[in-house]
Amino acid sequence: MIDFTWKIFSQTGNLETYLLMKEIEREYQETTDINFNELIQTDSPLS
């Protein structure tokens, strides 16, 4: 999804498309951080 929004932004220069891409990146990072933190908090060892 980020690649798509970047491609559209690079072709059009539309600022709203760039802002959408940054919002998607931020949400992806937050989700990744949450998933990583949940993994760290588990009591079971990793295999």
C-alpha positions as CSV (number, residue, x, y, z in Angstrom):
1,M,0.0,0.0,0.0
2,I,2.8,2.4,0.8
3,D,4.4,1.7,-2.6
4,F,1.2,2.5,-4.3
5,T,0.7,5.8,-2.5
6,W,4.4,6.7,-3.2
7,K,4.0,6.0,-6.9
8,I,0.9,8.2,-7.1
9,F,2.6,11.0,-5.1
10,S,5.7,10.8,-7.3
11,Q,3.6,11.0,-10.4
12,T,1.3,13.8,-9.3
13,G,3.1,15.7,-6.5
14,N,-0.2,15.7,-4.6
15,L,0.5,16.7,-1.0
16,E,-2.6,14.9,0.3
17,T,-1.3,11.6,-1.2
18,Y,2.0,12.1,0.5
19,L,0.3,12.8,3.9
20,L,-1.8,9.6,3.4
21,M,1.4,7.6,2.8
22,K,2.9,9.0,6.0
23,E,-0.2,8.1,7.9
24,I,-0.1,4.6,6.6
25,E,3.6,4.3,7.5
26,R,2.8,5.6,11.0
27,E,0.0,3.2,11.6
28,Y,2.0,0.3,10.2
29,Q,4.9,1.2,12.6
30,E,2.5,1.4,15.6
31,T,1.0,-2.0,14.8
32,T,4.4,-3.5,14.4
33,D,5.5,-2.0,17.7
34,I,2.4,-3.4,19.5
35,N,2.9,-6.8,18.0
36,F,6.6,-6.8,19.0
37,N,5.7,-5.7,22.5
38,E,3.1,-8.5,22.8
39,L,5.7,-11.0,21.7
40,I,8.2,-9.8,24.3
41,Q,5.6,-10.1,27.1
42,T,4.8,-13.7,26.4
43,D,6.1,-16.2,28.9
44,S,6.7,-19.0,26.5
45,P,10.2,-19.3,25.0
46,L,10.7,-18.8,21.3
47,S,11.5,-21.9,19.3
